[in-house]
Amino acid sequence: MKTPKCLNCLVWMLIAVAGFGSVATAASKEKVLYSFQGGTDGATPAGGVVFDAAGNLYGATTNGGSASCRSIAQCGTVYQLAPPAKQGDPWTETVLYVFKGNASNDGTTPAGGVVMDKAGNLYGTTAYGGTGNCVLLGAKLGCGTVYELSPPKQKGGAWTETVLYSFPTAKQGYLPNGDLVLDSAGNLYGATMFGGGQGTTCNVLYQYCGAVFELSPPKTKGGKWTEKVLHAFKGGTDGASPNGGLVFDGKGAIYGTTLYGGGSSKCKTTYSAGCGTAFKLNPPTVKGGAWTETMLHRFIEVSGGATPNGGLVFDLRGALYGTTVGGGNELGAVFRLLPPAKQGGSWTKTLVHIFTGVDGAEPMAGLIFDSSGNLYGTTCCDGKPGGGTIFRLRPLAHGAWALTLLHSFTGAPDGSDPASSLIFDGTGKLYGTTLLSGNTGQNCGHNGCGTVFQIQP
């Protein structure tokens, strides 16, 4: 199995006509809200964006901010985009924080977006930095961090960054990536692409095969947050390299995907063996007990989809939907997992859509539903440079789905290579980010620094 083009780019950054329905094109209106400039500004958005109650957007960038970090990329930033006071005016970007790197015991190189609590605090992860002892290619770059950004007490003041947790060794987790999930008790949940203390054959540069973790706030103000590894992946028939974007069911179980693993001999890539997995983590039955893993599906061959990379989303009937970067005809697919009809039965996977290149290729992010049951997502490529698409899948009779292309990215001054999930505002507009292009200067080379966009379906 080849490693998809966009996936190669993303993993190296962190490491160093369809068969199931008709395809249509809609006259949707896409608008670039902001083009990152690199340098002291951000570059290469990490994940998507979130809204606050005032309509401001927040996100993180993998690059930009400062080039003084000793890391495989620049320090990265957290940013805010404020909507215009008058219609037609541009959105205003403010860099809320520039990461300083492990030399300052800070994080560096965010590898996921941010989540917001009810008080307006932002939480996210950095792939490197912190005080951990992880060494990459002979350099101590740290094992990654979980951070909090607190808004100023007075309008116009500076945001305050706090490192909630530095992964101390690879055993606790290494290279956290993807978005965090916040529960009602204030606990944070996430995934690390490597680390966890299990598995030895997942990557030649990094230790272990990845982990899902919980980070719990202190019981007394000013105390330390506590990390617990809920599951350490072993590779082989187990998963390898979980990619964040976790989702809970109503009983507190966690669902997610791993990029690799599963034990298939038909999928061997540069990084690991196996086509990937979908998993469930069951909470302990007694307080303080261990979480247990249930394997929902092992992707076993390319034709059935391979390397899921965007997490999962539930429909109203309890089915799960996700995307694979590869597989199908090697350009990626959208899949559905139906829960078992009887307790103890198996989940059933079907392919909702196989991408052909004409309608997009290599979806690298998860999906979202609208209130009518339509799915929305992005593909990072579409068979040409400066590409990528936004699509909608509408359910038809007898299990078929119809794909509509809402937008095909064209490169500068438009964005290109979207790799984040989308979000809705209250009026039905969609928002997301692109890794590349935009109306940028020379700080990011000819590929551009990336964008935040809005689209009216």
C-alpha positions in Angstrom: 0.0 0.0 0.0 1.4 3.4 -0.9 1.4 6.2 1.7 -0.9 8.9 0.5 0.7 12.1 -0.6 -0.9 14.4 1.9 -0.4 11.9 4.7 3.3 11.8 3.9 3.5 15.6 4.4 1.7 15.5 7.7 3.5 12.6 9.2 6.9 14.0 8.2 5.9 17.4 9.8 5.2 15.6 13.0 8.0 13.0 12.7 10.6 15.1 11.0 -16.8 8.6 -10.6 -17.7 7.3 -6.9 -19.1 3.8 -6.5 -21.9 4.5 -4.1 -24.0 7.3 -5.5 -24.1 10.2 -7.9 -21.7 13.2 -7.8 -22.9 16.8 -8.3 -21.4 20.2 -8.0 -23.2 23.0 -6.0 -22.8 26.7 -6.4 -21.6 27.4 -2.9 -19.9 30.5 -1.8 -16.4 30.1 -0.2 -14.5 33.0 1.3 -11.0 33.2 2.8 -11.4 34.9 6.2 -7.6 35.0 6.9 -4.4 34.1 5.1 -1.5 33.3 7.5 1.7 35.2 6.8 4.3 33.1 8.6 7.2 34.7 10.4 5.9 36.3 13.5 2.4 35.4 12.4 1.2 31.8 12.4 1.5 29.3 9.6 0.1 25.9 8.8 -3.1 25.6 10.8 -3.2 22.6 13.2 -6.7 21.4 13.2 -9.9 23.4 12.8 -11.4 26.3 14.6 -13.9 26.9 17.5 -16.3 29.7 18.3 -16.8 31.6 21.5 -20.1 33.2 22.4 -19.2 36.5 20.8 -18.5 34.9 17.4 -14.7 35.0 17.5 -12.8 32.0 16.1 -9.9 30.4 17.8 -7.2 27.9 16.6 -3.6 26.9 16.6 -0.8 26.8 14.0 2.0 24.3 13.7 4.5 26.8 12.4 5.1 30.5 12.6 5.4 32.7 15.7 9.1 32.2 16.2 11.9 30.2 14.5 14.0 30.1 17.7 12.6 26.9 19.1 14.9 23.9 18.9 12.4 21.6 17.3 11.6 20.0 13.9 9.4 22.9 13.0 8.9 26.5 14.3 7.3 27.2 17.6 3.7 27.7 16.5 0.9 29.9 17.8 -2.6 30.1 19.1 -4.7 32.8 17.4 -8.0 34.5 17.5 -10.0 35.8 14.5 -12.6 38.5 15.3 -15.5 39.1 12.9 -15.8 42.5 11.3 -17.9 45.3 12.8 -19.3 46.0 9.3 -20.3 43.5 6.7 -17.7 43.3 4.0 -14.8 44.3 6.2 -12.0 41.8 6.9 -11.7 39.6 9.9 -9.0 40.6 12.4 -6.4 38.2 13.5 -4.7 38.4 16.9 -1.8 36.1 17.9 -2.7 35.2 21.5 0.4 33.2 22.3 3.7 32.1 20.7 5.2 28.9 22.0 8.7 29.1 23.4 9.9 25.5 23.2 11.4 23.0 25.6 14.4 25.2 26.2 11.9 27.3 28.2 10.0 24.3 29.5 7.2 25.3 27.2 5.6 23.3 24.4 6.3 23.7 20.7 4.7 22.7 17.4 0.9 22.3 18.1 -0.5 19.2 16.3 -4.1 19.8 16.9 -6.7 22.5 17.4 -8.1 23.9 20.6 -11.2 23.3 22.7 -12.9 25.8 24.9 -14.6 25.4 28.3 -17.6 27.4 29.6 -15.2 30.0 31.2 -13.5 30.8 27.8 -10.3 28.9 28.6 -8.6 27.2 25.6 -7.0 23.8 25.8 -4.7 22.1 23.3 -1.6 20.0 22.8 1.9 20.5 21.4 3.7 17.6 19.7 7.1 18.5 21.2 8.6 20.6 23.9 8.0 20.5 27.6 10.4 19.0 30.2 10.2 15.4 29.0 13.3 13.4 28.1 12.3 12.2 24.6 15.2 12.4 22.1 14.7 12.6 18.4 17.7 12.2 16.0 20.1 13.0 18.8 18.3 16.1 20.1 16.3 16.4 23.2 13.0 17.9 21.9 10.7 16.9 24.7 7.7 14.5 24.6 5.0 17.1 24.1 2.6 19.0 26.4 -1.0 19.8 27.2 -1.6 23.5 27.7 -4.2 25.9 28.8 -4.7 29.5 27.6 -6.7 31.7 30.0 -8.4 35.0 28.8 -7.3 38.3 30.3 -9.2 39.7 33.2 -9.3 43.1 31.6 -10.2 43.6 27.9 -7.2 44.1 25.8 -4.9 42.3 28.2 -2.6 39.4 27.4 -3.8 35.8 27.6 -2.0 33.5 30.1 -0.5 30.2 29.1 -0.1 27.4 31.6 1.5 24.0 30.8 -0.9 21.6 32.5 1.2 18.6 31.8 4.6 17.8 30.2 4.8 14.1 29.1 7.9 13.1 31.2 8.9 10.0 29.2 7.7 8.1 26.2 6.1 5.6 28.5 3.4 8.2 29.5 2.9 9.3 25.9 4.9 10.8 23.1 3.8 13.3 20.4 0.2 14.2 21.4 -1.9 15.0 18.3 -5.4 15.8 17.3 -8.0 17.7 19.3 -8.7 17.1 23.0 -12.1 16.3 24.4 -13.4 18.0 27.6 -16.0 16.2 29.8 -18.4 17.8 32.2 -16.1 17.2 35.2 -13.3 19.2 33.5 -11.2 16.1 32.6 -9.3 16.3 29.3 -8.9 13.3 27.0 -6.6 12.9 24.0 -4.2 10.7 22.1 -0.5 10.4 21.5 0.7 9.1 18.2 3.6 7.2 19.9 4.6 6.4 23.5 2.5 4.6 26.0 4.9 1.8 26.9 3.6 -0.9 24.6 4.7 -2.2 21.2 8.1 -2.0 19.7 7.7 -2.1 15.9 5.6 1.0 15.1 8.3 3.4 14.1 12.1 3.5 13.8 12.4 7.0 15.3 9.8 6.9 18.1 9.2 4.6 21.0 6.1 2.5 21.4 2.8 2.5 19.5 0.7 5.3 21.0 -1.8 5.9 23.8 -5.1 7.3 24.8 -4.8 9.4 28.0 -7.0 11.2 30.6 -5.8 14.4 32.3 -7.6 15.2 35.5 -7.6 18.7 37.2 -6.2 19.1 40.7 -8.5 18.7 43.7 -7.1 21.8 45.2 -6.4 25.1 43.4 -2.8 25.4 42.3 -2.2 21.6 42.5 -0.9 19.4 39.6 -3.0 17.9 36.9 -2.8 14.1 36.9 -2.3 12.0 33.7 -3.5 8.4 33.3 -2.9 6.2 30.3 -6.3 4.6 29.6 -4.9 2.3 26.8 -1.5 1.8 25.4 -1.5 0.4 21.9 0.6 -2.6 21.1 0.7 -2.7 17.3 0.3 -6.0 15.6 -3.4 -7.1 15.9 -4.0 -4.1 18.1 -4.0 -0.6 16.8 -1.0 1.7 16.3 -0.8 5.5 16.3 -4.2 6.8 17.5 -5.0 10.2 15.9 -7.1 12.0 18.4 -10.6 13.3 17.7 -12.1 11.0 20.3 -15.9 10.7 20.9 -17.9 9.6 23.9 -21.2 7.6 24.0 -23.9 8.2 26.6 -22.3 5.6 28.9 -18.9 7.1 29.0 -17.1 4.8 26.6 -14.6 6.3 24.2 -14.4 5.7 20.5 -11.6 6.4 18.1 -9.4 5.3 15.2 -5.7 4.4 14.8 -3.8 5.2 11.6 -2.0 1.9 11.5 -2.0 -1.5 13.2 -4.6 -4.2 13.1 -2.3 -7.0 12.0 -3.0 -7.0 8.2 -0.1 -8.1 6.1 -1.7 -6.4 3.1 -0.9 -2.9 4.4 2.7 -2.2 4.9 3.9 1.4 4.9 7.1 3.3 5.7 5.9 3.8 9.2 4.1 0.7 10.4 2.2 -2.4 9.3 -1.5 -2.7 9.2 -4.3 -0.7 7.6 -5.6 0.8 10.8 -8.4 0.2 13.3 -11.5 1.5 14.9 -11.7 0.9 18.7 -13.8 1.4 21.8 -12.5 1.9 25.3 -14.9 0.8 28.0 -14.7 2.6 31.4 -13.9 0.6 34.4 -16.8 -1.2 36.2 -15.3 -0.3 39.6 -13.7 2.9 40.8 -10.0 2.9 40.0 -10.2 -0.1 37.8 -8.7 -0.4 34.3 -10.3 0.6 31.0 -10.7 -2.2 28.5 -10.4 -2.1 24.8 -12.9 -3.6 22.3 -11.8 -3.8 18.7 -14.7 -2.6 16.5 -13.0 -3.1 13.2 -9.7 -3.9 11.7 -9.1 -2.5 8.2 -7.5 -5.5 6.5 -7.1 -4.7 2.8 -6.7 -1.6 0.7 -10.0 -2.1 -1.2 -12.0 -1.8 2.0 -10.4 1.5 3.0 -7.1 2.0 4.9 -5.4 4.4 7.4 -8.4 6.1 9.1 -7.1 9.5 10.2 -10.0 11.7 11.3 -11.8 10.2 14.3 -15.4 9.1 14.3 -18.9 10.7 14.6 -22.2 9.1 15.7 -25.5 9.4 13.9 -28.8 9.4 15.8 -29.1 5.6 15.6 -25.7 4.8 17.1 -23.8 4.1 13.8 -20.3 5.5 13.5 -18.9 7.3 10.5 -15.3 8.1 9.5 -12.8 8.6 6.7 -9.8 6.7 5.5 -6.9 8.6 3.8 -6.1 5.6 1.6 -7.8 2.5 0.4 -10.8 2.1 -1.8 -8.9 2.8 -5.1 -6.0 4.3 -3.1 -7.6 7.8 -2.9 -9.6 7.3 0.3 -13.1 6.6 1.4 -15.9 7.4 3.8 -17.1 4.4 5.9 -19.9 3.5 8.3 -19.8 1.1 11.2 -23.2 -0.3 12.2 -23.5 -1.5 15.8 -24.3 -5.2 16.4 -28.0 -6.2 16.5 -27.4 -8.4 19.5 -25.1 -7.9 22.5 -21.8 -9.5 21.9 -22.1 -9.3 18.1 -19.8 -7.7 15.6 -19.9 -4.2 14.2 -20.4 -4.1 10.4 -18.4 -1.9 8.1 -19.7 -0.6 4.8 -18.2 2.0 2.5 -20.4 5.1 2.0 -18.2 6.6 -0.7 -15.0 5.9 -2.5 -13.1 8.9 -3.8 -11.8 9.0 -7.4 -9.8 12.1 -7.6 -12.4 14.0 -9.7 -14.5 14.3 -6.5 -11.5 14.7 -4.1 -8.9 12.4 -2.7 -7.3 11.6 0.7 -9.7 12.9 3.3 -7.6 13.6 6.4 -10.2 14.9 8.8 -13.4 13.7 10.5 -17.0 14.4 9.4 -19.9 16.4 10.9 -23.7 16.0 10.5 -26.2 18.7 9.9 -29.8 18.5 11.3 -31.0 16.8 8.2 -28.6 13.9 8.4 -26.2 15.1 5.7 -22.5 14.5 6.2 -19.9 17.2 5.5 -16.1 16.8 5.2 -12.9 17.8 3.4 -10.4 16.1 1.1 -6.8 17.4 1.1 -6.3 16.7 -2.5 -8.1 16.5 -5.8 -5.6 15.2 -8.3 -4.0 18.6 -9.0 -1.5 21.0 -7.3 -3.1 23.5 -5.0 -6.2 21.4 -4.6 -8.6 19.9 -2.1 -12.4 19.9 -1.7 -15.3 20.4 0.6 -18.1 17.9 0.1 -21.5 17.0 1.3 -23.0 13.4 1.4 -26.7 13.1 1.3 -28.4 9.8 2.3 -30.6 8.3 -0.4 -32.9 5.2 -0.3 -31.5 1.7 0.2 -28.3 2.8 1.8 -27.0 4.9 -1.1 -25.4 8.3 -0.7 -25.1 11.2 -3.2 -21.9 13.3 -3.0 -22.0 17.0 -3.9 -18.9 19.1 -4.3 -19.4 22.3 -2.4 -16.0 23.8 -3.3 -12.8 22.9 -5.0 -9.8 24.8 -3.7 -7.6 26.5 -6.4 -4.5 27.6 -4.5 -3.5 31.2 -3.9 -5.2 33.5 -3.2 -7.6 30.7 -2.2 -6.5 28.0 0.2 -5.4 24.5 -0.6 -5.0 21.1 1.2 -7.7 21.3 3.8 -7.0 18.8 6.6 -9.3 19.8 9.4 -12.9 19.0 10.4 -15.6 21.6 9.8 -17.9 23.4 12.2 -21.2 25.2 11.7 -22.2 28.6 12.9 -25.8 29.5 13.9 -26.8 30.4 10.3 -25.6 27.2 8.6 -22.2 28.5 7.3 -19.2 26.1 7.6 -15.8 27.1 8.8 -12.4 25.3 8.5 -8.7 25.7 7.7 -6.3 24.8 4.9 -2.7 23.8 5.4 -1.4 25.7 2.5 -1.9 28.6 0.1 -3.8 31.8 0.7 -2.7 35.4 0.0 0.6 35.2 1.7 4.1 36.6 1.3 7.4 34.8 1.0 7.7 33.5 4.6 6.3 30.1 3.7 7.7 29.7 0.1 5.5 29.1 -2.9 3.1 26.8 -1.1 1.8 29.6 1.2 1.0 29.6 4.9 -2.6 28.4 5.0 -6.0 29.9 5.6 -9.2 30.0 7.6 -12.2 29.9 5.4 -16.0 30.2 5.5 -18.4 28.5 3.1 -22.2 28.9 2.6 -23.4 25.4 1.4 
